[in-house]
Amino acid sequence: MFELLPLDPKTLFLLYFWANFFICILIFSYSFSYATSDNRKILKIFGLGKLLLTMGWILIALRNLIPDFVSINIANTILFSACCYETIAMLSLLKNKSKKCYKLQIAITILAAIIFNIVVLLNGTINTRILVVSAGIFAIYLPPTIGYIFEKKNNFFRSFYVFCYAAFEILITIRAVYNYFNPQEQFFNHTVFDSLYSVSLFLLTLIGTVGFLLLVKEKQDLKIRKLLNDKNQFFSIIAHDLRGPLGSSVGLSEILVEEIDGYSLEEIKEITEMLHQSNKNSYKLLENLLDWSRVQTGMIEFSPQKITLNTLINENIELNKNAALHKNINLRFESAEIVEVEADKNMIETVVRNLLTNAIKFTEKNGEITVTLNQKDQKAEISIIDNGIGITDTVKEKLFKINRKATQKGTENETGSGLGLLLCHEFIKKHKGEIWANGEPGKGSTFKFTLPLAQ
């Protein structure tokens, strides 16, 4: 049996080439035919990694037929780059990811390529070059593998994927240890160990690719389920919250049509004011519903530009002064400095306007609302502070979530759906900022959000 096991290395490289070539076709076909826009980007990065890997294998297989600089330096640099692209795609599927993770992968890849090329320049032995390549590939795949191992709520697909890449790392380590104690003098070896190593690496690569595609599909299925849940909640809001004010409008208009002759001018004025308020509530809810649905479907274009927050806040305070005067609420703005941010002006105006409207709604007559603006940790922090009725812990937990209805009546029995806050959350999330609320019943509330400062 073992006499048949050693395989021709060039045959294995040819096998690698065709396997990676068909994997590329599979990934790009899946990307164009089935994947969502977000997943398509991830698949393209992964597919590009596999494409580079194919190119690298071709150049390595042509060793002794093309210049050494191409088959050694360029080929292995391409392999490192391929691994980098693949691991960046892997990191994109993690729940907890950051730009630092991507920068780390790029830094490790550049360092591995530089060290390898220096070793080649210094005429390092074949064995030394193999050890450096093994160490480089191990280092590139280590961060995402650790990320998947320590990620919470692993399911079967993720556990399967982690197993593949953990086995891949172990295989690389075994290869490096073996070569350290049994130095390799020729690049193309015909030993049993090299054959077993190559076949195992080939199988793990294929299984890992299948695992990656399963994770992409899982992510897509989760997003589809979320969209379906949001759609159901969307229709629930329409059915319940929109029906209320519309029903009131119909009832009031019916009274005017059928019994207008029996009412005095003062009573008619009172009914029309109620009708106007009901229509205003319906219009505001409908506007928020449409904006939220446009955000979910990607129809609202995100156009950040440098804006001065002080000016934007002052303009929106002026717009809300009449509503505040109606309840004799003192509405003021405090800021010790001019703050500029990179933001979409329309989105931030919507956020400030919604938060100010809510503060006025939940503040008693003769109350006070203060808007503050500060710079903290390279971020702008905006606070809308009121001394109104406050918020309970139960309501606080439900804020900014479409599947948790968080509503309470205002000081003059004003109603709301909580959709305005959901819209605020979506807009702030697009800016890579945060939004949250503090407060206690009877002690007022504070709504805060952050935005990155302009560079």
Protein Blocks (a to p, Z undefined) as FASTA:
>chain_A
ZZmmpccfklmmmmmmmmmmmmmmmmmmmmmmmpcfklmmmmmmmmmmmmmmmmmmmmmm
mgokacfklmmmmmmmmmmmmmmmmmmmmmmmpmbdcfklmmmmmmmmmmmmmmmmmmmm
nopafklmmmmmmmmmmmmmmmmmmmmmmpghiafklmmmmmmmmmmmmmmmmmmmmmmm
mccfbfbdcbfklmmmmmmmmmmmmmmmmmmmmmmmmmmmmmmmmmmmmmmmmmmmmmmm
mmmmmmmmmmmmmmmmmmmmmpcfklmmmmmmmmmmmmmmmmmmmmmmmmmmmmmnopac
cddddddfklmmmmmmmmmmmmmmmnopacddddfbdcdddddfklmmmmmmmmmmmmmm
mpcehiacddddddeehiacdddddfbebpafklmmmgoiaklccddddfkopacehlmm
mmmmmmmmmnopacddeddehiapaddddddddZZ
